[in-house]
């Protein structure tokens, strides 16, 4: 029996529940997974952050529950993961911006009027895990530019990138009400392929993490940003467990999709 457990990082799904001893708290409607996949990613090993520091980081609420993260890339457009939006109506979403602590009413709560997801998205290990939400208003917060093919230097092995979210902080279902951040180095394609085999596709994905683990994104961080050089270089997508040795986090490679995403902006 394969020990591989692909964790699609979004709130409400207990990854590999019988294996990890976690109880499923909700059922998410994601694209059909391959038999070897268990759909389930938060920030592990990081520290506190604020939306004043990172005003482009937003929380995605699905029917009132924090489900994923996202990045404000224009005043009314948010980039997130396709596995977050798959099968869900625009009217089910709300975007919270400028709200470090989700238990407060600070910042702005915007409705979503349109959801675009990559037309070829079929599952996280197939790639194309990107989506764009259109909001019902312009938000008064700083936006983050996309990495493009002109920014390939930002994907160099060892580049330290930052990821943020309101997700699991232990890998065991300890979700955070406040924003967290963690810095992780980008790995080489060879290192990522060693951890995930053919499921890692270098043209569509990029990995980040330490050889011995300890720092990572996790459940409910899905769709959130991976940032380097002042640009959005990745979207939290999937991984095996959270912060495990030899199993770095996997992110959608934004530069590969920048042209298509830009058409939605």
C-alpha positions as CSV (number, residue, x, y, z in Angstrom):
1,X,0.0,0.0,0.0
2,X,1.5,3.3,-1.0
3,X,2.4,5.7,1.7
4,X,2.0,8.7,-0.6
5,X,-0.7,11.1,0.7
6,X,-1.2,14.2,-1.5
7,X,-2.6,16.9,0.7
8,X,-4.6,19.5,-1.1
9,X,-4.3,22.4,1.3
10,X,-7.7,23.7,2.2
11,X,-9.9,23.8,5.3
12,X,-12.4,21.2,6.3
13,X,-10.8,18.0,5.0
14,X,-8.9,15.7,7.3
15,X,-6.0,14.4,5.2
16,X,-5.6,10.6,5.3
17,X,-7.8,10.5,8.3
18,X,-7.3,6.8,9.1
19,X,-3.5,7.0,8.6
20,X,-3.0,10.3,10.5
21,X,-5.6,9.7,13.1
22,X,-7.6,12.8,12.2
23,X,-11.4,13.0,12.1
24,X,-13.0,14.6,9.0
25,X,-14.8,17.7,9.9
26,X,-16.4,18.5,6.6
27,X,-16.6,17.3,3.0
28,X,-15.1,19.5,0.3
29,X,-16.1,19.3,-3.3
30,X,-12.9,19.1,-5.2
31,X,-12.0,17.7,-8.6
32,X,-11.9,13.9,-8.6
33,X,-8.6,12.7,-7.3
34,X,-6.5,9.8,-8.4
35,X,-6.9,6.7,-6.2
36,X,-3.5,7.4,-4.5
37,X,-4.6,10.9,-3.5
38,X,-6.2,11.9,-0.3
39,X,-7.6,15.4,-0.6
40,X,-7.0,17.6,2.4
41,X,-2.7,22.1,3.3
42,X,-1.6,26.2,7.3
43,X,1.6,27.6,8.4
44,X,3.8,25.3,10.4
45,X,6.9,26.5,12.1
46,X,6.3,30.1,11.4
47,X,5.3,33.2,13.4
48,X,2.7,35.9,13.6
49,X,2.1,38.3,10.7
50,X,-0.4,41.2,10.1
51,X,-2.4,42.4,7.1
52,X,-0.8,45.8,7.7
53,X,2.6,44.1,6.9
54,X,1.1,42.1,4.0
55,X,-2.0,43.9,2.9
56,X,-2.4,41.8,-0.3
57,X,-3.0,38.6,1.8
58,X,-6.7,37.8,2.0
59,X,-8.8,35.1,3.6
60,X,-11.4,33.2,1.5
61,X,-14.6,32.4,3.3
62,X,-16.8,29.6,1.9
63,X,-20.3,29.7,3.3
64,X,-19.0,31.6,6.3
65,X,-16.0,29.3,7.0
66,X,-12.4,30.2,6.4
67,X,-11.5,27.8,3.6
68,X,-8.5,29.1,1.7
69,X,-6.2,32.0,1.2
70,X,-5.6,34.3,-1.7
71,X,-3.6,37.3,-3.0
72,X,-5.0,40.6,-4.1
73,X,-3.3,41.3,-7.4
74,X,-5.5,44.2,-8.6
75,X,-8.0,46.3,-6.6
76,X,-10.8,43.8,-7.3
77,X,-9.1,40.6,-8.4
78,X,-7.8,37.8,-6.1
79,X,-5.5,34.9,-7.2
80,X,-6.1,31.6,-5.5
81,X,-6.0,27.9,-6.2
82,X,-8.4,26.1,-8.6
83,X,-8.8,23.2,-6.1
84,X,-10.3,25.8,-3.7
85,X,-12.9,27.0,-6.1
86,X,-13.7,23.8,-8.0
87,X,-17.4,23.0,-7.9
88,X,-18.3,26.1,-5.8
89,X,-20.6,29.0,-6.9
90,X,-19.3,32.6,-6.8
91,X,-22.2,33.4,-4.4
92,X,-20.8,31.1,-1.8
93,X,-17.6,33.1,-1.4
94,X,-16.6,36.1,0.6
95,X,-13.2,37.7,0.7
96,X,-11.8,39.3,3.9
97,X,-9.1,41.9,3.4
98,X,-7.3,43.9,6.0
99,X,-8.4,41.4,8.7
100,X,-5.4,39.9,10.6
101,X,-7.7,38.3,13.2
102,X,-10.7,36.6,11.6
103,X,-12.7,36.9,14.9
104,X,-12.9,40.7,14.4
105,X,-14.7,43.0,12.0
106,X,-11.7,44.9,10.9
107,X,-11.0,45.6,7.2
108,X,-13.4,44.9,4.3
109,X,-15.6,41.9,3.5
110,X,-16.2,41.7,-0.2
111,X,-18.5,39.5,-2.2
112,X,-17.3,37.5,-5.2
113,X,-19.2,38.1,-8.5
114,X,-17.2,35.8,-10.7
115,X,-14.9,32.8,-10.4
116,X,-12.5,31.9,-13.2
117,X,-10.4,28.7,-12.8
118,X,-7.8,27.3,-15.2
119,X,-9.9,25.4,-17.8
120,X,-7.5,22.5,-17.8
121,X,-7.6,21.9,-14.0
122,X,-8.3,18.3,-13.2
123,X,-6.4,17.7,-10.0
124,X,-3.5,19.1,-8.0
125,X,-0.9,16.6,-9.2
126,X,-1.9,17.4,-12.8
127,X,-1.0,21.1,-12.4
128,X,-3.0,24.2,-13.6
129,X,-4.0,24.8,-10.0
130,X,-4.8,28.5,-10.3
131,X,-8.0,30.6,-10.2
132,X,-9.1,34.2,-10.1
133,X,-11.9,35.8,-8.1
134,X,-13.6,39.0,-9.2
135,X,-14.9,41.1,-6.3
136,X,-17.9,43.3,-6.1
137,X,-15.8,46.4,-5.2
138,X,-12.3,47.8,-5.4
139,X,-10.4,47.3,-2.2
140,X,-8.2,50.0,-0.7
141,X,-5.2,47.8,-0.2
142,X,-1.8,47.4,-1.8
143,X,-1.7,44.7,-4.4
144,X,1.1,42.2,-5.3
145,X,2.4,41.9,-8.9
146,X,2.6,38.5,-10.6
147,X,5.9,36.8,-11.4
148,X,6.3,36.4,-15.1
149,X,8.7,34.5,-17.4
150,X,11.0,37.5,-17.1
151,X,11.4,36.7,-13.4
152,X,12.9,33.2,-13.6
153,X,15.7,34.3,-11.3
154,X,13.1,34.3,-8.5
155,X,12.8,30.6,-8.9
156,X,16.5,29.8,-8.3
157,X,17.2,27.0,-5.9
158,X,17.7,28.3,-2.4
159,X,15.7,31.5,-2.9
160,X,14.0,32.3,0.4
161,X,10.3,32.8,-0.2
162,X,7.5,33.7,2.2
163,X,4.2,32.0,2.5
164,X,1.2,33.2,4.6
165,X,-2.1,31.9,5.8
166,X,-4.6,31.3,8.6
167,X,-4.3,27.5,8.4
168,X,-3.1,24.6,10.5
169,X,0.0,25.5,12.6
170,X,0.9,22.0,13.8
171,X,-0.2,19.6,11.0
172,X,-2.7,18.1,13.5
173,X,-5.7,20.3,13.0
174,X,-4.7,23.3,15.1
175,X,-6.2,26.1,13.0
176,X,-5.3,29.8,13.6
177,X,-7.7,32.7,13.8
178,X,-4.8,35.1,13.1
179,X,-2.5,35.4,10.1
180,X,0.8,33.6,10.2
181,X,3.9,33.6,8.0
182,X,7.0,31.4,7.4
183,X,10.1,31.7,5.3
184,X,11.1,28.6,3.2
185,X,13.8,28.1,0.6
186,X,12.9,27.0,-2.9
187,X,14.1,23.5,-3.7
188,X,15.5,22.2,-6.9
189,X,13.4,20.2,-9.3
190,X,15.5,17.2,-8.6
191,X,14.8,17.4,-4.9
192,X,11.0,17.8,-5.4
193,X,10.9,15.0,-7.8
194,X,12.7,12.8,-5.3
195,X,9.9,13.4,-2.9
196,X,6.9,13.2,-5.2
197,X,8.1,11.3,-8.3
198,X,6.0,11.9,-11.5
199,X,3.4,13.8,-9.6
200,X,5.8,16.8,-9.5
201,X,5.7,18.7,-12.8
202,X,8.3,21.4,-13.0
203,X,6.6,23.5,-15.7
204,X,3.5,23.8,-13.5
205,X,4.9,23.7,-10.0
206,X,7.6,24.8,-7.6
207,X,8.6,23.4,-4.2
208,X,9.7,25.1,-1.1
209,X,10.9,23.7,2.3
210,X,13.8,22.5,4.3
211,X,15.4,19.0,3.9
212,X,14.5,18.1,7.4
213,X,11.1,19.7,7.3
214,X,9.8,21.8,10.2
215,X,8.5,24.7,8.2
216,X,5.7,24.6,5.7
217,X,2.2,25.7,4.6
218,X,-0.6,23.3,5.6
219,X,-4.3,22.7,5.7
220,X,-6.4,25.9,5.0
221,X,-3.4,27.8,3.6
222,X,-4.4,26.6,0.1
223,X,-4.6,29.3,-2.5
224,X,-2.4,31.6,-0.4
225,X,0.7,33.4,-1.6
226,X,4.3,32.3,-2.0
227,X,6.3,35.5,-2.3
228,X,9.8,36.4,-3.4
229,X,11.4,39.6,-4.8
230,X,8.2,41.5,-4.2
231,X,6.2,39.3,-6.5
232,X,3.7,36.4,-6.3
233,X,5.7,33.4,-7.4
234,X,3.5,30.6,-6.2
235,X,0.1,29.6,-5.0
236,X,-0.2,27.1,-2.1
237,X,-1.3,23.9,-3.7
238,X,-0.4,20.5,-2.2
239,X,2.1,18.3,-0.4
240,X,2.4,15.1,1.6
241,X,1.7,15.9,5.2
242,X,2.9,19.2,6.5
243,X,6.5,20.1,7.2
244,X,7.7,16.5,6.8
245,X,11.4,15.7,6.0
246,X,11.8,15.1,2.3
247,X,8.3,16.3,1.5
248,X,8.4,20.1,0.7
249,X,5.3,22.1,0.0
250,X,4.2,22.2,-3.6
251,X,3.0,25.5,-5.1
252,X,1.5,26.4,-8.5
253,X,4.3,28.1,-10.5
254,X,2.7,31.6,-11.2
255,X,5.2,32.6,-14.0
256,X,3.9,29.7,-16.1
257,X,0.3,31.0,-15.8
258,X,1.0,34.8,-15.6
259,X,-0.1,35.5,-19.2
260,X,-3.4,33.5,-18.8
261,X,-4.1,35.0,-15.3
262,X,-3.4,38.5,-16.6
263,X,-6.1,38.1,-19.2
264,X,-8.6,37.8,-16.3
265,X,-7.4,41.0,-14.7
